[in-house]
C-alpha cells in the first residue's frame, strides 16, 4: 500500500484555471458543496440571505493551502431559491458577503469555486413569491415539501418553461457567474445533479417536451450544454466545472436510459473543454442507505422501484454497470472529481489507479475542518452530527464552526444519509 503521505491525494493538480497547489502544500481532496442553511436574512432585499462573518469562519476553517473548496449551492435568482438560510449571488449584498469568504480562503492559500443552483420544480411560491418552473409541468409527488422550511405544504405543479423562460434563466446563470468572478471566486461549478433544473431536463420522467429540448438523449442534454457554453463564453471554459449524478434518484429523478444519457453528456462536456466534471458515485443517495440504493439499482423491478412510468421496461443495472468508469472514459483528459460515501478507508485506491483525479468529501468535512491533515497523518475522523447539518438554528455556530462533545468515528463507519455529499 502506498504511504498516505505520498498519495496522489496530496499531489499538485491543475483543473482548467484551478491550480491546486500553493507553496509546499498540495491536495486533491476537495470540500464538496454542502448546503448548511446558515446565512443571514437580508433586511434590504425580501426573501434573500447573504453570507456573514460566521460563514467566513466556516470556509476559512476548511481551507487547505492548495486545496479546492466548492461553495454551498447558491441560487442564481429568487425564483431559483427553495430553502431558507441559503445565500444567493444575485444582489450586491450577497456579492459583498461572498467576497469576504473568498478573501479569507485566498488568504490561506485555497482555491474556491461557487456552485450555481436553480431548484426548478423543487421550489415553492411561499418561499420565492413566484411559481416554480421546470422542463415540463410535472410535479414532485412526495406528500410534503421537505427542504423549504414549510413542512406541511404540498409541492406545486411547475410551469413548463417557454423558450423565453429558457433564455432568461440562462442569462441569470451567466449573470451569477460573472458576479461570482467579480467577488473573487476562481470559477464556478454548475449544479446539474440531484434533480435540480438542468437535471430535470435530462430525466425522461420529468422532461415530457416534444420540442428541441425533449425526447432524445441529445435533446434532453440541450439545456445543459447550451448553459455550459454560455457560462464558458462569459468567464472562460477553464473556470467552469459541472456536477452530474448519473445514478441519482433524489427529487424523483427516475428517467430511463441513464448510461446513454450521461455518457453523451460527458462526451459533449469534454468537447467543450470544461475545467472538470464532478460525478456522484452510484452508491450514494441523499435519502436511502448505500445498501438500499444499490439494491434498488440492481432490482428486477427497477422501473417500479424508482416510480417512473418511463422506467417500467428498463432492465436493472448489473453490478459491473454500477461504476463511474464508463462516464470517466468519455471525459478523456478532462479532470474528474468524484463524491459520495468516501471515508478514511476507501479513498486511496481509485486515485492511485487513475480512476479519478480528486475526491470531494462532504459530511466528514462538517465535523473535521482539518480533514486533509487527518487523512495525511492517519488521525481519526470525528463523528458528524446529522441533526446539525441544516439550519437555521438560534445557535447557528454549533455543529458548524463549533463542535462540542465530539466522538471519534469508526474507521469504516457507513455515512449517514443526508442532503450533502
Residue pairs with C-beta under 8 A, 6 or more apart in sequence:
1 348
2 348
2 352
4 10
4 348
4 375
4 376
4 377
4 378
5 376
7 348
7 351
7 352
8 28
8 351
8 352
9 27
9 28
9 29
9 347
9 348
9 351
9 359
9 375
10 26
10 27
10 28
10 29
10 372
10 376
11 26
11 28
12 19
12 20
12 21
12 26
12 66
13 20
13 21
13 26
13 28
13 335
13 357
13 358
14 20
15 68
15 241
15 275
15 276
15 335
15 337
15 357
15 358
16 187
16 236
16 237
16 238
16 239
16 240
16 241
16 273
16 274
16 275
16 276
16 335
17 186
17 187
17 236
17 238
17 239
17 275
18 68
18 111
18 113
18 186
18 187
18 239
18 241
18 275
18 276
19 111
20 26
20 27
20 28
20 66
20 67
20 68
20 111
20 358
21 66
22 65
22 66
22 109
22 110
23 65
23 66
23 109
25 64
25 65
25 66
25 109
26 66
27 64
27 66
27 67
27 372
28 67
28 68
28 351
28 357
28 358
28 359
29 64
29 67
29 358
29 359
29 361
29 371
29 372
29 375
30 67
30 68
30 69
30 70
30 337
30 339
30 358
30 359
30 360
30 361
31 62
31 67
31 68
31 69
31 70
31 360
31 361
31 362
31 365
32 70
32 339
32 360
32 361
32 362
32 365
32 420
32 421
33 70
33 71
33 72
33 73
33 115
33 189
33 191
33 243
33 362
33 420
33 421
34 72
34 362
34 363
34 365
34 366
34 389
34 420
34 421
35 72
35 73
35 83
35 86
35 390
35 419
35 420
36 58
36 72
36 85
36 366
36 389
36 390
36 391
36 400
37 83
37 84
37 85
37 86
37 390
37 391
37 392
38 54
38 55
38 58
38 85
38 391
38 392
38 396
38 400
39 49
39 50
39 51
39 52
39 55
39 85
39 86
39 87
39 97
40 49
40 50
40 51
40 52
40 97
41 48
41 49
41 85
42 48
42 49
42 50
42 91
42 93
44 91
44 93
45 91
45 93
46 129
47 78
47 81
47 127
47 128
47 129
48 78
48 81
48 88
48 90
48 91
48 93
48 94
49 84
49 85
49 86
49 87
49 88
49 94
50 87
50 88
50 91
50 93
50 94
50 96
50 97
50 98
51 87
51 94
51 97
51 98
51 100
51 101
52 97
53 100
54 396
54 397
54 400
54 401
55 87
55 97
55 101
56 100
56 101
56 104
57 104
57 401
58 400
58 401
59 69
59 71
59 101
59 104
59 105
59 112
60 101
60 104
60 105
60 107
60 108
61 369
61 401
62 69
62 365
62 369
62 371
63 69
63 104
63 105
63 108
63 109
63 110
64 108
64 109
64 110
64 372
64 373
65 108
65 109
65 110
66 109
66 110
66 111
67 110
67 111
67 372
68 110
68 111
68 112
68 113
68 358
69 105
69 110
69 111
69 112
69 113
70 112
70 113
70 114
70 115
70 189
70 241
70 278
70 360
71 98
71 101
71 112
71 113
71 114
71 115
71 185
72 86
72 87
72 115
73 86
73 115
73 116
73 117
73 191
73 196
74 86
74 87
74 88
74 89
74 98
74 114
74 115
74 116
74 117
74 176
74 180
75 81
75 82
75 86
75 88
75 89
75 90
75 117
75 118
75 119
76 88
76 89
76 90
76 116
76 117
76 118
76 169
76 172
76 173
76 175
76 176
77 88
77 90
77 118
77 169
77 172
77 176
78 88
78 90
78 128
78 129
78 130
79 118
79 123
79 128
79 130
79 133
80 88
80 117
80 118
80 119
80 123
80 169
80 172
80 197
81 88
81 119
81 123
81 127
81 128
82 119
82 122
82 123
82 124
82 127
82 128
82 147
82 148
83 119
83 127
83 147
83 148
83 149
84 127
84 148
84 149
84 392
85 391
85 392
87 94
87 97
87 98
88 94
88 176
89 95
89 98
89 114
89 116
89 176
89 179
89 180
89 183
90 172
90 175
90 176
90 179
95 179
95 182
95 183
96 183
98 114
98 180
98 183
98 184
98 185
99 183
99 184
101 112
102 112
102 183
102 184
102 185
103 184
105 111
105 112
106 112
106 184
111 186
112 185
112 186
113 185
113 186
113 187
113 188
113 189
113 241
114 176
114 177
114 180
114 183
114 185
114 187
114 188
114 189
115 188
115 189
115 190
115 191
115 243
116 173
116 176
116 177
116 180
116 188
116 189
116 190
116 191
116 231
117 191
117 196
118 169
118 172
118 173
118 191
118 196
118 197
118 198
119 132
119 196
119 197
120 132
120 133
120 134
120 135
120 158
120 196
120 197
120 200
121 132
121 133
121 134
121 138
121 139
121 140
121 155
121 158
121 200
121 206
122 132
122 140
122 147
122 195
122 196
122 251
123 130
123 132
123 148
124 132
124 145
124 148
124 150
124 153
124 155
124 156
125 131
125 132
125 156
126 148
126 150
126 153
127 148
127 149
127 150
131 156
131 158
131 159
132 156
132 158
132 159
133 158
133 159
133 160
133 161
133 165
133 169
133 197
134 158
134 159
134 160
134 161
134 197
134 200
134 206
135 160
135 161
135 200
135 201
135 206
135 207
135 208
135 209
135 213
135 214
135 223
136 158
136 160
136 206
136 207
136 208
136 209
136 214
137 157
137 158
137 159
137 160
138 157
138 158
138 205
138 206
138 208
139 155
139 156
139 157
139 158
140 155
140 251
140 252
141 155
141 252
142 155
142 252
143 154
144 151
144 152
144 153
144 154
145 151
145 153
145 154
145 155
147 390
147 419
159 165
160 209
161 169
166 213
166 223
169 197
170 226
170 227
170 230
173 190
173 227
173 230
173 231
174 230
174 231
174 234
176 188
177 188
177 231
177 234
177 235
177 240
178 234
178 235
180 187
180 188
181 187
181 188
181 235
181 239
186 239
187 235
187 236
187 238
187 239
187 240
187 241
187 275
188 231
188 235
188 239
188 240
188 241
189 240
189 241
189 242
189 243
189 278
190 198
190 224
190 227
190 228
190 231
190 240
190 241
190 242
190 243
191 198
191 243
192 198
192 199
192 202
192 224
192 242
192 243
192 244
193 199
193 243
193 244
193 245
193 248
193 280
194 245
194 248
194 250
194 251
194 253
194 280
194 286
195 203
195 206
195 248
195 250
195 251
195 252
195 253
196 251
198 223
198 224
198 227
199 245
199 248
199 251
199 253
200 206
200 207
200 253
201 207
201 213
201 214
201 220
201 221
201 222
201 223
201 224
202 220
202 221
202 224
202 255
202 261
202 262
202 265
203 220
203 253
203 254
203 255
204 220
204 255
204 256
204 257
204 308
204 310
205 252
205 253
205 254
205 255
205 256
205 308
205 309
205 310
205 311
206 252
206 253
206 255
207 213
207 214
207 220
207 255
208 214
209 215
209 219
211 219
212 219
212 222
213 219
213 220
213 222
213 223
214 220
217 257
217 260
217 261
217 264
218 264
220 255
220 261
221 261
221 264
221 265
221 268
224 242
224 265
225 265
225 268
225 269
225 272
228 240
228 242
228 269
228 272
228 274
229 272
231 240
232 240
232 272
232 274
237 272
237 273
237 274
237 275
238 273
238 274
238 275
239 275
240 274
240 275
241 274
241 275
241 276
241 277
241 278
241 337
242 269
242 274
242 276
242 277
242 278
243 277
243 278
243 279
243 280
244 262
244 265
244 266
244 277
244 278
244 279
244 280
244 327
245 253
245 279
245 280
246 258
246 259
246 261
246 262
246 279
246 280
246 282
246 324
246 327
247 258
247 280
247 281
247 282
247 297
247 317
247 322
248 280
248 285
249 285
249 287
249 288
249 293
249 296
249 306
250 285
250 286
250 287
252 307
254 306
254 307
254 308
254 310
254 311
255 261
255 308
255 310
255 311
256 303
256 308
256 310
256 311
256 313
256 314
257 314
259 321
259 326
262 327
263 326
263 327
263 330
266 277
266 327
266 328
266 330
266 331
267 330
269 277
269 331
269 334
270 277
270 330
270 331
270 332
270 333
270 334
273 334
274 334
275 335
276 334
276 335
276 336
276 337
276 357
276 358
277 327
277 331
277 334
277 335
277 336
277 337
278 336
278 337
278 338
278 339
278 360
279 324
279 327
279 328
279 336
279 337
279 338
279 339
279 356
280 338
280 339
280 340
280 421
281 324
281 338
281 339
281 340
281 341
282 293
282 294
282 297
282 317
282 322
282 323
282 324
283 290
283 293
283 294
283 322
283 340
283 341
284 290
284 293
284 339
284 340
284 341
284 421
285 292
285 293
285 417
286 417
286 418
286 419
286 420
287 417
288 296
288 417
289 414
289 417
290 341
290 414
290 415
294 322
296 302
296 305
296 306
297 316
297 317
297 322
298 316
298 317
298 318
298 319
298 322
299 305
299 316
300 316
301 316
302 311
302 314
302 315
302 316
302 317
303 309
303 310
303 311
303 312
303 313
303 314
304 312
308 314
324 336
324 338
324 355
324 356
325 355
328 336
328 355
328 356
335 357
335 358
336 356
336 357
336 358
337 356
337 357
337 358
337 359
337 360
338 350
338 355
338 356
338 358
338 359
338 360
339 359
339 360
339 361
339 362
339 421
340 421
341 415
342 359
342 360
342 361
343 364
343 381
343 411
343 412
343 413
343 415
344 374
344 375
344 378
344 380
344 381
344 411
345 411
345 412
346 412
347 359
347 361
347 375
350 356
350 359
351 357
351 358
351 359
360 421
361 371
361 421
362 418
362 420
362 421
363 384
363 386
363 389
363 415
363 416
363 418
363 420
363 421
364 371
364 381
364 384
364 409
364 415
365 371
366 384
366 385
366 388
366 389
366 399
366 400
366 420
367 381
367 382
367 383
367 384
367 385
367 399
367 403
367 406
368 374
368 381
368 382
371 381
373 379
374 380
374 381
380 408
380 409
380 411
381 408
381 409
382 403
382 406
382 407
382 408
382 409
383 406
383 407
383 408
383 409
383 413
384 409
384 416
385 399
385 403
386 416
386 418
387 399
388 398
388 399
388 400
389 399
389 418
389 419
389 420
390 419
391 400
393 399
398 404
